């Protein structure tokens, strides 16, 4: 994902973990070679739906070319969420998003560090 796409996921992380189901999305992303088998197993190893979505999002944040296939799957499952995931990030918004990094949870911060988004 590019930095703007990562920021959109970051800003909608809580919404996505509450509103989508990761199992079917992960299965379809695996079928389309967006994630690998190990990633698929990590998602399905989540104990709750929310945990599975969090695992999927953390995996996708580090995958190049994963945003558009993810959007396609969300569109099929929850078309009402697409407008929140397709807005254009302006330079000012991107700067504001970076400035709020201190408010991230430990897990989100760890994921963003691994992907090289924040330090």
C-alpha positions as CSV (number, residue, x, y, z in Angstrom):
1,X,0.0,0.0,0.0
2,X,1.1,3.5,-0.6
3,X,1.3,6.0,2.4
4,X,-2.1,7.5,1.5
5,X,-3.8,4.1,1.4
6,X,-2.2,3.2,4.7
7,X,-3.4,6.4,6.3
8,X,-7.0,5.7,5.1
9,X,-6.8,2.2,6.7
10,X,-5.3,3.7,9.8
11,X,-8.0,6.3,10.2
12,X,-10.7,3.6,9.6
13,X,-9.1,0.8,11.6
14,X,-11.6,0.7,14.4
15,X,-14.5,1.0,12.1
16,X,-13.2,-1.9,9.9
17,X,-12.5,-4.1,12.9
18,X,-16.1,-3.6,14.1
19,X,-17.9,-3.8,10.7
20,X,-16.3,-6.4,8.4
21,X,-15.8,-10.1,8.6
22,X,-12.2,-11.1,7.7
23,X,-12.7,-14.8,6.9
24,X,-14.3,-14.6,3.5
25,X,-12.3,-11.5,2.6
26,X,-9.0,-13.3,3.5
27,X,-10.1,-16.4,1.5
28,X,-10.8,-14.3,-1.6
29,X,-7.6,-12.4,-1.3
30,X,-5.7,-15.7,-1.0
31,X,-7.5,-17.0,-4.1
32,X,-6.4,-13.9,-6.0
33,X,-2.8,-14.2,-4.8
34,X,-2.9,-11.0,-2.7
35,X,-1.9,-12.8,0.5
36,X,-0.1,-16.1,0.9
37,X,-1.1,-19.3,2.8
38,X,0.8,-18.3,5.9
39,X,-1.1,-14.9,5.9
40,X,-4.4,-16.8,5.5
41,X,-3.6,-19.0,8.4
42,X,-2.7,-16.1,10.6
43,X,-6.0,-14.4,9.9
44,X,-8.0,-17.5,10.6
45,X,-6.1,-18.1,13.8
46,X,-7.7,-15.0,15.4
47,X,-10.0,-15.9,18.2
48,X,-12.7,-13.4,17.5
49,X,-14.0,-11.7,14.3
50,X,-12.5,-8.4,15.5
51,X,-9.1,-10.1,16.1
52,X,-9.3,-11.7,12.6
53,X,-10.0,-8.3,11.0
54,X,-7.1,-6.7,12.9
55,X,-4.7,-9.5,11.7
56,X,-5.9,-9.1,8.1
57,X,-5.5,-5.3,8.2
58,X,-2.0,-5.6,9.7
59,X,-1.0,-8.0,7.0
60,X,-2.4,-5.8,4.2
61,X,-0.7,-2.7,5.5
62,X,2.6,-4.2,4.5
63,X,1.5,-5.7,1.1
64,X,2.2,-3.9,-2.1
65,X,-0.9,-3.8,-4.3
66,X,-3.2,-5.0,-1.6
67,X,-5.5,-1.9,-1.3
68,X,-7.5,-2.2,-4.5
69,X,-8.3,-6.0,-4.1
70,X,-9.2,-5.3,-0.4
71,X,-11.6,-2.5,-1.5
72,X,-13.2,-4.9,-4.0
73,X,-13.9,-7.4,-1.2
74,X,-15.2,-4.8,1.1
75,X,-17.5,-3.5,-1.7
76,X,-18.9,-7.0,-2.0
77,X,-19.4,-7.4,1.8
78,X,-20.2,-3.9,3.0
79,X,-20.7,-1.4,0.2
80,X,-21.8,1.2,2.7
81,X,-18.2,1.5,3.9
82,X,-16.6,2.2,0.5
83,X,-17.0,6.0,0.7
84,X,-14.8,6.1,3.8
85,X,-12.1,4.0,2.1
86,X,-11.9,5.8,-1.2
87,X,-11.6,9.5,-0.2
88,X,-8.5,11.4,-1.5
89,X,-5.9,12.2,1.1
90,X,-4.6,15.7,0.8
91,X,-1.1,16.8,1.9
92,X,-2.5,18.6,4.9
93,X,-4.5,15.5,6.0
94,X,-1.5,13.3,5.6
95,X,0.6,15.6,7.7
96,X,-2.2,15.7,10.3
97,X,-2.3,11.9,10.3
98,X,1.4,11.6,11.0
99,X,1.2,14.2,13.8
100,X,-1.4,12.0,15.6
101,X,0.8,8.9,15.8
102,X,1.2,9.3,19.5
103,X,-2.4,8.2,19.9
104,X,-2.0,4.8,18.3
105,X,-2.4,1.6,20.2
106,X,0.7,-0.5,20.8
107,X,-0.3,-3.0,18.2
108,X,-1.0,-0.4,15.5
109,X,2.2,1.4,16.3
110,X,4.1,-1.9,16.0
111,X,2.5,-2.7,12.6
112,X,3.2,0.7,11.3
113,X,6.8,0.5,12.4
114,X,7.3,-2.9,10.8
115,X,5.9,-1.5,7.5
116,X,8.2,1.6,7.8
117,X,5.3,4.0,8.0
118,X,6.4,5.6,11.3
119,X,9.5,5.3,13.4
